[in-house]
Amino acid sequence: MLSEEETRRYARQTLLFGEEGQEKLKRSSVFIAGAGGLGSAIAFYMAAAGFGRIRIVDCDAVDLSNLNRQILHAQVDLGRAKALSAYDALSGINPEIEVEAVVERISQDNIKELLQGCDLIMDGMDNFPMRYLLNRAALESGRPLFHGAISGYQGQATTIIPGRTACLSCLFPRAPPPATFPALGSTCGVIGSIEVTEAVKYVTGKGRLLENRLLLWDGLDSRLEEMAYEPNASCRECSDVSAKAVGFTQIGQR
Amino acid sequence: MRIKVLAFATFREILGKEKEVDLPGSASVKELLEALAATSPRFKEAAFEPSGALRDYVLLMVNRKRIDPEQDLSRILAEGDELAVFPPLAGG
């Protein structure tokens, strides 16, 4: 049941999916990997929308060069751990939800533990090795992975549902070489918002997800394109675990 | 034969967002990419290894559907086909 205050807080979005949908959001636990540019947009909108529990993980400290896009953090947070600054920002927006900040580097050794109790995985990472780690964890546990990435004015997004869609490695079998990318806050906003919209749809059971579809945003041209992809029979990640993942309950689709 | 080429991300900065390429007779995906490389040294450098092999992370879509560069480079294109070519974005 929603409290009176929650009913008022979410009145404009329960028009979309009812109090029942809001209760589903309230019961959802999300894992946000990264409190950078994408992670900021994702976390803000998830907190405001009332996802009941948010665990946000980042090992870095806030640097002045982050503040053009990482809207979770403010000037006063310079030098603080990003996860802690995220905690303050998110709790400030919505005291009704539970926020958990973890100052840790996500790795193969701790990912399982970090994901414990979380239903959804949100990609706010800035490199492919970490995304492959999230992808594998998603496949092994049957949790959906909401992918996004940006560079400059451009961004991409897709939704991975283990057992139902291709995985991230089917689409991107090889990582591009590491580089320092240009980054604009508003591009993070576009792509992070798409990821959150996907998560809201997934949890409330509304609309059509970006399943096996890659969305490409070009802010310079103000255009969105869509490309289709399929599970890759020779995928190194999912060709052997997808059979296992199918056996998992689809969490979130309650 | 006329093929539409759509480029994204850094490849768009090199090739422009959309261009039409005329190829004599039939041509494979690989031949189309080589034709693009022949007209643009910057594209050649961005998309191909010095050895001449396509960089392994480059994404290819024919008519907006992903193809596997390891298996489908020899796929013969048809008049009016659209090839999208781009590197994955990785920032966040």
Interface residues (C-beta under 8 A of the other chain):
Chain A: G34 G36 G37 L38 G39 D123 G124 M125 D126 N127 F128 R131 G148 A149 I150 S151 Q154 G155 Q156 L171 F172 P173 R174 A175 P176 P177 P178 A179 F181 P182 A183 C188 L214 L216 D218 D221 E225 E226 M227 A228 Y229 E230 N232 S234
Chain B: L6 F8 A9 T10 R12 K17 D56 Y57 L59 M61 R64 K65 R66 D68 E70 A84 F86 P87 P88 L89 A90 G91 G92
